[in-house]
């Protein structure tokens, strides 16, 4: 129950940060990506803050023998840059550039009842289901 509450609290804090920084507004994101037009640099500041926080926090947290609410750290084991990783990154970038949403802001927007976010979340869930089905049928 403690882990569930901690996950809920972390998600709420993340969602509040997204809303406060207005990253739930796809026009802010699209403005950042519009280098030749009406460029909006606000996302760069949010990204810089996130990267700096992560660089500091990860070094500090990973010095601990284990996380507070688990028996071990669960970090990715693979460092391979393979076709599924590159394909996923390209599809993510295309979707982000076309819609102005990525999963976190889209979920916050959907929770607020924003039509475009609801459509994006539905498409994201359909894509996740399709990927899971394809992975299940792919020969090993």
N, C-alpha and C positions, 0 to 999 in steps of 0.2 A: 504494500500500500504506500509506503514511503517513496519508493521508486516511481510509482504512478503519479503521486502528488508532485514530485520533483520534476518529472517530465511535463506535467500540466503547467507548472509554474514557469519552467524554461520556455515552453511554447507560448504562453501568455506574454512573457517578457519580450520574446522575439517578435510576436505579432504587434505588441504595443510600440516597439522600436520601429518596426516597418511603418506603422500608421503615423507615428510622430514625425518620422523623416519623410513622409509622403511617398514612400517607395511602393505603396499600394496603388498609386495613380500611374497607369501605363503611359500617360503623356510625359511624365517626368523621365521615365526610362527611355522612351522613344526620342525625347529631346536630347538626351545624352548621346544616343547613337547617331543623331543627325549632325554629323561633323560639317557638312557643307551647307546646312540650312540654319535653323534657329537652335543652335547648340545650347544645352542646359547643363552646366557642370556639377549640379548638386549631387548626382549619383557618384561622381568621383570622390567627393568628400566622405560619403557614406562608405564606399568601398575602402578608402584609405583608413578610416576609423576601424572598420572590421578587420582589415589585414593587420594593423598595428596591435589591436586587442588580441587577435589570435596568436600572433608571434610571441607576445609577452605571456599570455595565459597558458599556452601549450607548454612552453618551457617550464613554467612554474608548476603546473599541474602534473606533468609527466615526471617530475622529480619525486613524487609520492610513490610509495610501493604499490598502491592500488587506489582506485577511485573510492570516494566516500560511500557510495551505494551499490558497489559491485565487488566481486572477488578479484577481478583483473581488468586491465584496459583492453578494449576490443578495437584495435587499430587495423587498417587494411594490411593484408600480408603481401599482396601483389604490387609490384611497381612497374609492371609491364604496360607499355603503351601499345595496345593491340587494336584490331579493327573494331570490336564492339565498343571500346572506350572512345575511339575517334569518331565513330558513327554517332554514338550517343551525344558527344560534345557538339558535333555539327548540328544534329537535330535540335538540341537544346538551344544553341545559338540562333538557329533559324526561327524557332518558335518564339524566343525572347525578342528577336528583332521585329518579327511580324506583329506580335500581339502586345509586346511591352510588359508581359508577365513572365515570371518564373514561379515555381510551385509555392514558395512561402507567401509572397504578396497575393497570389491568386487565391490561396485559401483564406487569407484575411479578407480580401475583397468579397469572396463568395459568402463568408460568414456575415458580412455586412449587407448581403443581398444585391451586390453589383452585378448587373446582367452579363457584362462581358467577362467578368471573373467566373461566374457560374458556367458559362459556355466553355471557358478555358479549362476549368476543373473537370468538366465532363469529358472533354477531349483528352485531357491528361490521364484520366482514369481509364478511358478506352485504350489509349496508347500503352499504358502500363499492363492492362489485361492482354492486349495483343502481344506485347513483348514476352510476357510470362507464358503464353500459349506457344509462341515460337520457340522459346528456350526449352520448353517441355518436349516438343516434337523434334528438336534438332538432334541429329545423331552425335553421340559422344566421341 
